[in-house]
Amino acid sequence: MTTRTGCIGHKAKLILGKKSVQLATLPLAIAMALPVNALEPAAVDMGPFRLVPTLGISNGYDSNLFLTDGNEKESWVTIINPQVQFIAENGNDSYSITYGVNHGIVQDSRDDDYTDHSLRGDINLELNSRNYLDISAAFTKNHEPRGTGANQGNDATSNPVPAEYDERTFDVAYTYGGKEADGRLKVAAGFLDKEYTNFLDQNAARDRKNNYVAGTFYYRVAPKTQAIFEIKRKKIDYDLTTSPLDSSETFYLVGATWEATAQTSGTVKIGLAEKDFDSTNLQDDDSVSWEVSVDWSPIERTVFTLATSKLPEETDGTGTYIDRTGVNLSWSHQWSERFKTRLSAGRRDGEYIGNAREDEEDTWGISLMYNMRRWLDLSLNYDYSDRSSNISGLDYDKNTIYLRADVSL
């Protein structure tokens, strides 16, 4: 869902490709994302709206396409990511439609080529100084690389091509309370509909619909610090009528959010997560849950970012669900007006509830980013990941290195 800084109005923002992930609002997926550079795209004025086209091209090397333990398949990979965004603004209100394509060419395994599509619309309305409304809807045609999802380890290449799925989402959030108010209330609701389109004998059991409602109250305890009290409820229904995995998740979280206080800013939420299955044959579970994202800037042009979360995740076919814990630490430094580097390291643990499987995955990466022109960014990205599992055949290590160019008008 599109968010508002401080839950106040803002202009439509450019979304560069499918790699932008906000760790503070999503389950921590410590896979290394391509960095966001300083590209400043020019827009084409088309009367009531502006058109912003961009193009990203990556070329690089993947040492272990299928995440296997031994007999690794390596390849050079090219990724082409054209995108077009339509933006309209009326005062503090903004409207945008974004369409993008992610086309991957796997040079030494052409069966793993893919073309993903994404279409997203966002509406951000400042009804008045106390009332704000955000609406977003998206449709994606995506894929699961072989070696992930239902086919991992020794079964990584049991299917001849990657699994594909469609995903539809809709989110709406209403916020009551002015920018300087002592208290603000945000209520949100939405749904996700995920449906696989091939290898249905394996994947039909993973088709599902999620619906959620959430309420968050912000109370100002200092000029730039607010306490958070949040309740979220999510209902998960699998399309297969015989599936026993239908469940409800409820989160009770408290915490704080602060911005630009001396050297730090961030959001911290911690509390209780309840996982309740509809089937009486499966055991319900309560556990501690948290979502944390903190930036620390001890000196000018340097930022350390800590992101960590503990959240339930739907199963990929093993166990009843995954108890996922992740932590990632990164250091970004702006060496000059044009040159920036980023170092990162992370750990992601997965406990498969209802199964003996436990995974530990370590990741680290380095990115070199150069803003050659207002309309051209170059980056060199190296990432390493290493998974250890107590199940034979699921260990792997992987190296990727990519050179990327982002181009705009």
C-alpha positions as CSV (number, residue, x, y, z in Angstrom):
1,M,0.0,0.0,0.0
2,T,1.1,3.5,-0.8
3,T,2.1,5.3,2.5
4,R,2.1,8.9,3.5
5,T,5.1,10.4,5.3
6,G,3.6,11.3,8.6
7,C,0.2,10.3,7.1
8,I,-0.1,13.7,5.3
9,G,-0.6,14.4,1.7
10,H,2.2,14.0,-0.9
11,K,2.8,14.1,-4.6
12,A,2.8,11.0,-6.7
13,K,6.1,9.3,-6.7
14,L,7.9,7.4,-9.4
15,I,8.2,3.6,-8.9
16,L,11.4,2.4,-10.5
17,G,10.8,-1.2,-11.5
18,K,9.7,-4.1,-9.3
19,K,12.6,-4.1,-6.9
20,S,11.5,-1.4,-4.5
21,V,10.6,-3.1,-1.3
22,Q,9.8,-1.2,1.9
23,L,11.1,-3.4,4.7
24,A,9.1,-1.5,7.4
25,T,5.8,-2.4,5.9
26,L,6.4,-5.8,4.3
27,P,7.5,-9.2,5.8
28,L,11.3,-9.0,5.8
29,A,12.5,-10.7,2.6
30,I,16.2,-10.2,3.0
31,A,16.9,-11.1,-0.6
32,M,19.1,-8.3,-1.8
33,A,17.2,-5.7,-3.9
34,L,18.8,-3.6,-6.6
35,P,19.6,-0.2,-5.1
36,V,17.5,2.9,-5.7
37,N,19.7,5.5,-7.4
38,A,19.4,9.2,-7.9
39,L,17.7,9.0,-11.3
40,E,15.6,12.2,-11.9
41,P,13.3,11.3,-14.9
42,A,11.8,14.1,-17.0
43,A,8.1,13.9,-17.7
44,V,6.3,14.4,-21.0
45,D,3.4,16.9,-20.5
46,M,0.2,15.5,-22.0
47,G,-2.4,17.9,-20.9
48,P,-4.2,16.7,-17.7
49,F,-1.4,14.2,-16.9
50,R,2.3,13.7,-17.3
51,L,4.0,10.6,-18.8
52,V,7.2,9.3,-17.3
53,P,8.9,6.4,-19.2
54,T,12.0,4.7,-17.8
55,L,14.1,1.7,-18.8
56,G,16.3,-0.5,-16.7
57,I,18.8,-3.0,-18.2
58,S,20.8,-5.5,-16.2
59,N,23.4,-8.0,-17.3
60,G,25.2,-10.4,-15.0
61,Y,26.2,-13.8,-13.8
62,D,24.3,-16.3,-11.6
63,S,26.4,-19.1,-10.1
64,N,23.4,-21.3,-9.0
65,L,20.2,-20.7,-10.9
66,F,18.3,-23.5,-9.2
67,L,19.6,-23.1,-5.6
68,T,20.9,-26.7,-5.5
69,D,23.4,-28.4,-3.2
70,G,25.9,-29.6,-5.8
71,N,25.6,-29.8,-9.6
72,E,25.0,-26.1,-9.7
73,K,23.7,-24.6,-13.0
74,E,25.4,-21.3,-13.8
75,S,24.4,-18.8,-16.4
76,W,24.7,-15.2,-17.7
77,V,21.4,-13.4,-17.3
78,T,20.0,-10.3,-18.9
79,I,17.0,-8.5,-17.4
80,I,15.1,-5.8,-19.3
81,N,12.7,-3.6,-17.4
82,P,10.8,-0.9,-19.3
83,Q,8.2,1.0,-17.4
84,V,5.7,3.8,-18.1
85,Q,3.9,5.9,-15.5
86,F,1.0,8.3,-15.9
87,I,0.7,11.0,-13.2
88,A,-1.9,13.6,-12.5
89,E,-2.1,16.0,-9.7
90,N,-4.7,18.4,-8.3
91,G,-3.4,20.4,-5.4
92,N,-2.3,17.9,-2.8
93,D,-4.2,15.1,-4.5
94,S,-2.4,12.7,-6.8
95,Y,-3.3,10.0,-9.2
96,S,-1.0,7.5,-10.9
97,I,-1.1,4.5,-13.2
98,T,2.1,2.4,-13.6
99,Y,2.8,-0.4,-16.1
100,G,6.0,-2.3,-16.1
101,V,7.5,-5.4,-17.8
102,N,10.3,-7.5,-16.4
103,H,11.8,-9.7,-19.1
104,G,14.6,-12.1,-18.1
105,I,16.9,-13.9,-20.6
106,V,18.8,-16.8,-19.1
107,Q,21.6,-17.4,-21.6
108,D,22.5,-21.0,-20.7
109,S,18.9,-22.2,-19.7
110,R,16.5,-20.6,-22.1
111,D,13.6,-22.7,-20.6
112,D,14.0,-20.3,-17.6
113,D,13.4,-17.1,-19.6
114,Y,10.4,-15.2,-18.2
115,T,8.3,-12.1,-18.9
116,D,6.5,-10.6,-15.9
117,H,3.9,-7.9,-16.1
118,S,2.7,-5.4,-13.5
119,L,-0.1,-2.8,-13.6
120,R,-0.8,-0.6,-10.6
121,G,-3.0,2.4,-9.8
122,D,-2.7,4.8,-6.9
123,I,-5.0,7.5,-5.6
124,N,-3.9,9.8,-2.7
125,L,-6.5,12.3,-1.5
126,E,-6.2,15.1,1.0
127,L,-9.9,15.6,1.7
128,N,-9.0,18.4,4.2
129,S,-6.4,19.2,6.8
130,R,-7.6,16.3,9.0
131,N,-8.9,13.7,6.5
132,Y,-6.8,11.6,4.1
133,L,-7.7,8.7,1.8
134,D,-5.2,6.4,0.0
135,I,-6.4,3.7,-2.5
136,S,-4.3,1.3,-4.5
137,A,-5.0,-1.6,-6.8
138,A,-2.6,-3.8,-8.7
139,F,-2.5,-6.8,-11.0
140,T,0.7,-8.8,-11.7
141,K,1.6,-11.8,-13.8
142,N,4.7,-13.2,-12.1
143,H,6.8,-16.3,-11.9
144,E,8.6,-18.5,-9.3
145,P,12.2,-19.4,-10.4
146,R,12.9,-23.1,-10.4
147,G,14.4,-24.0,-7.1
148,T,11.9,-22.0,-5.1
149,G,8.3,-22.5,-4.1
150,A,7.0,-26.0,-4.3
151,N,10.1,-27.4,-6.1
152,Q,13.3,-27.0,-4.1
153,G,16.5,-29.0,-3.6
154,N,16.6,-32.3,-5.4
155,D,13.2,-31.4,-7.0
156,A,14.3,-28.0,-8.3
157,T,14.1,-29.0,-12.0
158,S,11.3,-31.5,-11.8
159,N,9.2,-29.1,-13.9
160,P,10.6,-28.0,-17.3
161,V,9.9,-24.3,-16.8
162,P,9.2,-21.9,-13.9
163,A,5.8,-21.9,-12.2
164,E,3.6,-18.9,-13.1
165,Y,0.9,-17.1,-11.1
166,D,-1.4,-14.1,-11.2
167,E,-1.9,-11.8,-8.2
168,R,-4.5,-9.2,-7.6
169,T,-4.4,-6.7,-4.7
170,F,-6.6,-3.9,-3.5
171,D,-5.9,-1.6,-0.5
172,V,-7.7,1.3,1.0
173,A,-6.6,3.4,4.0
174,Y,-8.4,6.3,5.7
175,T,-6.5,8.6,8.2
176,Y,-8.1,11.1,10.5
177,G,-5.9,13.7,12.2
178,G,-3.9,16.7,11.2
179,K,-0.1,16.8,10.8
180,E,0.5,18.4,14.2
181,A,-2.4,16.7,16.0
182,D,-1.6,14.9,19.2
183,G,-3.6,11.9,18.1
184,R,-4.3,10.3,14.6
185,L,-6.3,7.3,13.7
186,K,-5.7,5.2,10.6
187,V,-8.0,2.4,9.4
188,A,-7.1,0.1,6.5
189,A,-8.6,-2.8,4.6
190,G,-7.7,-4.9,1.6
191,F,-7.4,-8.2,-0.2
192,L,-4.9,-10.4,-2.1
193,D,-5.9,-13.0,-4.6
194,K,-3.1,-15.4,-5.8
195,E,-3.7,-18.0,-8.5
196,Y,-1.2,-20.3,-10.2
197,T,-1.6,-20.7,-13.9
198,N,0.5,-23.8,-14.7
199,F,1.5,-27.1,-13.1
200,L,-1.9,-27.1,-11.3
201,D,-1.4,-30.6,-10.0
202,Q,1.3,-29.2,-7.7
203,N,0.2,-25.6,-7.3
204,A,-3.6,-25.5,-7.2
205,A,-3.4,-26.3,-3.5
206,R,-1.5,-23.0,-3.0
207,D,-4.1,-20.7,-4.6
208,R,-5.5,-18.5,-1.9
209,K,-7.3,-15.3,-1.0
210,N,-6.3,-13.0,1.9
211,N,-8.5,-10.3,3.4
212,Y,-7.4,-7.9,6.1
213,V,-8.5,-5.0,8.3
214,A,-6.2,-2.9,10.5
215,G,-6.5,-0.1,12.9
216,T,-3.6,2.1,14.1
217,F,-3.6,4.9,16.6
218,Y,-0.7,7.4,16.7
219,Y,-0.3,9.5,19.9
220,R,2.3,12.2,20.0
221,V,4.6,11.9,23.0
222,A,7.3,14.4,21.7
223,P,7.4,16.9,18.9
224,K,8.8,14.3,16.4
225,T,7.9,11.1,18.2
226,Q,4.6,9.2,18.2
227,A,3.5,6.1,20.1
228,I,1.8,3.4,18.0
229,F,-1.1,1.1,19.0
230,E,-2.1,-1.3,16.3
231,I,-4.5,-4.2,15.7
232,K,-4.5,-6.2,12.5
233,R,-6.7,-9.1,11.4
234,K,-6.1,-11.2,8.3
235,K,-8.3,-14.1,7.0
236,I,-6.6,-16.6,4.7
237,D,-8.8,-18.9,2.6
238,Y,-7.4,-21.5,0.2
239,D,-9.3,-22.1,-3.0
240,L,-9.0,-25.9,-2.7
241,T,-12.0,-26.9,-0.6
242,T,-10.2,-29.9,0.9
243,S,-7.3,-27.7,2.1
244,P,-6.9,-27.7,5.9
245,L,-4.8,-24.5,5.9
246,D,-7.6,-21.9,6.1
247,S,-6.7,-19.7,9.0
248,S,-6.9,-16.3,10.7
249,E,-4.0,-14.2,11.9
250,T,-4.4,-11.4,14.5
251,F,-1.6,-9.0,15.6
252,Y,-1.6,-6.8,18.7
253,L,1.3,-4.4,18.4
254,V,2.7,-1.4,20.3
255,G,5.7,0.7,19.5
256,A,6.8,4.1,18.3
257,T,7.7,6.0,15.2
258,W,10.0,9.0,15.0
259,E,11.6,11.2,12.3
260,A,14.7,13.3,12.0
261,T,15.5,13.3,15.7
262,A,19.1,14.3,15.8
263,Q,20.8,11.3,14.1
264,T,18.0,8.7,13.9
265,S,14.6,8.0,12.5
266,G,12.5,4.8,12.4
267,T,9.6,2.7,13.4
268,V,9.5,-0.1,16.0
269,K,6.5,-2.3,16.6
270,I,6.4,-5.4,18.9
271,G,3.6,-7.5,20.2
272,L,1.6,-10.8,20.0
273,A,0.7,-12.7,16.8
274,E,-2.1,-15.4,16.9
275,K,-2.4,-18.0,14.2
276,D,-5.8,-19.8,14.4
277,F,-6.6,-22.6,11.9
278,D,-10.2,-23.3,10.9
279,S,-9.4,-27.0,11.1
280,T,-9.5,-28.5,14.6
281,N,-6.9,-31.0,13.5
282,L,-4.2,-28.4,13.3
283,Q,-2.7,-26.7,16.3
284,D,-3.2,-23.0,16.8
285,D,-0.1,-20.9,17.7
286,D,0.7,-17.7,19.6
287,S,4.1,-16.1,19.4
288,V,5.9,-12.8,19.7
289,S,6.0,-10.7,16.6
290,W,7.8,-7.5,15.6
291,E,8.6,-5.1,12.7
292,V,11.5,-2.7,13.1
293,S,13.2,-0.3,10.7
294,V,15.7,2.2,12.0
295,D,18.1,4.6,10.3
296,W,21.1,6.1,12.0
297,S,23.3,8.8,10.5
298,P,26.3,9.4,12.8
299,I,28.0,11.6,10.3
300,E,26.9,13.6,7.2
301,R,26.2,11.4,4.1
302,T,26.4,8.1,6.0
303,V,23.3,6.1,6.9
304,F,23.2,2.8,8.8
305,T,19.8,0.9,8.4
306,L,18.6,-1.9,10.6
307,A,15.5,-3.8,9.6
308,T,14.2,-6.9,11.4
309,S,10.9,-8.7,11.6
310,K,9.3,-11.8,12.9
311,L,6.1,-12.8,11.1
312,P,4.1,-15.9,10.0
313,E,4.4,-16.8,6.3
314,E,2.3,-19.1,4.3
315,T,3.8,-22.5,3.5
316,D,5.4,-23.2,0.2
317,G,4.1,-26.8,0.4
318,T,6.0,-28.0,3.6
319,G,4.4,-27.8,7.0
320,T,1.3,-25.7,7.9
321,Y,3.1,-22.4,7.8
322,I,6.5,-20.8,8.2
323,D,7.6,-18.9,11.3
324,R,9.9,-16.4,9.6
325,T,12.5,-14.3,11.4
326,G,14.9,-11.9,9.5
327,V,17.4,-9.2,10.2
328,N,19.4,-7.0,7.8
329,L,22.0,-4.3,8.4
330,S,23.2,-2.0,5.7
331,W,25.6,0.9,5.5
332,S,25.2,3.5,2.7
333,H,27.7,6.3,2.1
334,Q,27.5,9.2,-0.4
335,W,31.2,9.7,-1.3
336,S,30.4,12.5,-3.7
337,E,27.5,14.1,-5.4
338,R,27.5,11.3,-8.0
339,F,29.0,8.2,-6.3
340,K,27.4,6.1,-3.6
341,T,28.1,2.7,-2.1
342,R,26.1,0.3,0.0
343,L,27.2,-2.7,2.1
344,S,24.6,-5.1,3.6
345,A,24.5,-8.3,5.6
346,G,21.5,-10.3,6.8
347,R,20.2,-13.5,8.3
348,R,16.8,-15.1,7.5
349,D,15.5,-18.1,9.6
350,G,12.5,-20.2,8.7
351,E,10.9,-22.7,11.1
352,Y,8.4,-24.9,9.2
353,I,5.6,-25.5,11.7
354,G,4.2,-29.0,11.5
355,N,7.4,-30.3,9.9
356,A,10.9,-30.9,11.1
357,R,12.5,-28.5,8.6
358,E,14.5,-25.5,9.8
359,D,16.5,-23.2,7.5
360,E,19.1,-20.5,8.1
361,E,20.1,-18.2,5.3
362,D,22.9,-15.7,5.4
363,T,23.2,-13.0,2.8
364,W,25.6,-10.1,2.2
365,G,26.1,-7.7,-0.7
366,I,27.9,-4.7,-2.0
367,S,26.6,-2.1,-4.5
368,L,28.4,0.7,-6.3
369,M,26.2,3.4,-7.7
370,Y,27.1,6.2,-10.1
371,N,24.8,9.0,-11.2
372,M,26.4,9.7,-14.6
373,R,23.7,12.1,-15.7
374,R,20.3,13.3,-14.5
375,W,18.8,10.7,-16.9
376,L,21.4,7.9,-16.5
377,D,22.3,5.8,-13.4
378,L,24.9,3.0,-13.4
379,S,25.3,0.4,-10.7
380,L,27.4,-2.7,-10.0
381,N,25.8,-5.2,-7.5
382,Y,27.3,-8.3,-6.0
383,D,25.3,-10.5,-3.7
384,Y,26.0,-13.8,-1.9
385,S,23.6,-16.1,-0.1
386,D,24.2,-19.3,1.8
387,R,21.3,-21.5,3.1
388,S,21.8,-24.3,5.7
389,S,18.9,-26.7,6.3
390,N,18.5,-29.7,8.5
391,I,16.8,-31.4,5.5
392,S,19.2,-33.1,3.1
393,G,19.5,-31.5,-0.3
394,L,18.3,-28.1,0.7
395,D,21.6,-26.4,1.5
396,Y,23.0,-24.1,-1.2
397,D,25.3,-21.1,-1.8
398,K,24.8,-18.6,-4.6
399,N,26.8,-15.7,-6.1
400,T,25.3,-13.1,-8.4
401,I,27.0,-10.0,-9.9
402,Y,25.1,-7.6,-12.1
403,L,25.8,-4.4,-14.0
404,R,22.7,-2.3,-14.3
405,A,21.8,0.9,-16.2
406,D,18.7,3.0,-15.5
407,V,17.7,5.4,-18.2
408,S,15.0,8.0,-18.5
409,L,14.1,11.1,-20.6
